[in-house]
Amino acid sequence: MRKPKIGISIGDINGIGPEVIIKTLRDERLLDQCTPIIYGSSKVISYHKNIVDPNFHFFSCRDAEQASSDKVNVINCWQDTVNIEMGKATAESGQYAAIALELAVNDLKDGHIDALVTAPINKHAMQLAGGFPFPGHTEYITQRLEAKQSLMFMVSDTLRVGLVTNHVPLSEVAHQVTKQLVSDKLHILESTLKMDFGLERPTIAVLGLNPHAGDGGLLGEAEEKIIRPAIVEAKKKGMLVVGPFPADGFFGSEQYRKFDGILAMYHDQGLIPFKLLSFGQGVNYTAGLSAIRTSPDHGTAYDLVGKDEANPASFRQALYQAIDIFRSRHDYLEMHANPLVIKEKRQMTDGEEEDEILPEDA
């Protein structure tokens, strides 16, 4: 299998994104696994490397086609001299984060890179810059790749949690959780576990929306009227889905260990236990898209900028996860390119019947 080109958007230049990128990519063994291409600025990378690792080397290139396969590459997305104010959310940091992200997603969409790892952005800085009417990376990339739905999917070695609703106020969650939306997210979750994580028959747990999963309707009816019917429908389609579970007891009793994937109803219901159990080692994966996008499970961490204290573990995992998903998806699509199905019976010479296996399109 060819070595994938992995794009990396620089994120907020005043945050820890450049630092964790440099700390991850200075390990030259990564170059055996992928061709990293940073979308940002060689000047910004040089500024941060003087703090983190003056011996970090990279190759400046015009575009992804020109990238060197045995070097860390940097595409200069702008030529301006940028004012870096470490640890601050500014309109300038938001503006350049948006420029780098747009160019990286353009290349992802056009197939010039095989996957994208996004360094953290600051939502306030993005709003200060203007022209970014999205609550986060997930919603922006979903729209740019023209997907009807995607799944915010948090992944670690011990836990995989998907969300029905993403970055919405808690007051709006109950209105947004519908049977159709739960069904759509379940479909994406199962398909992702099969295609991108190599699980042939994944088991999925679904959490309730209300305390105690509604307690039989005493604490809410979403479980009986919305979530359970979606689960029943999924089971009829052959999916191994169980629930709805009360979220607190589900994680408190460690039932999460029994399932390949978990579907939570809203952001904090899924991310609080995930970060308690996996913080620093987790990855945010946008599932259900035609292309691959991962990111670390942390933000810009302005309080750590310039101190050489940022831990690159989550960003490193995001990069490795992008490579693994690229390979898994390649293998899955190759294996299922011409599936075999039982079409008819044919008579054997000894009088017994034998299934004749024919290509699906025969």
Secondary structure, 3 states (H helix, E strand, C coil): CCCCEEEEECCCCCCCHHHHHHHHHCCHHHHHCCEEEEEECHHHHHHHHHHHCCCCCCEEECCHHHCCCCCCEEEECCCCCCCCCCCCCCHHHHHHHHHHHHHHHHHHHHCCCCEEEECCCCHHHHHHHCCCCCCCHHHHHHHHCCCCCCEEEEECCCCEEEECCCCCCHHHHHHHCCHHHHHHHHHHHHHHHHHCCCCCCCEEEEECCCHHHHHHHCCCCHHHHHHHHHHHHHHHCCCEEEEEECHHHHHHCCHHHHCCEEEECCHHHHHHHHHHHHCCCCEEEEECCCCEEEEECCCCCHHHCCCCCCCCHHHHHHHHHHHHHHHHHHHHHHHCCCCEEEEEEEECCCCCEEEEEEECCC
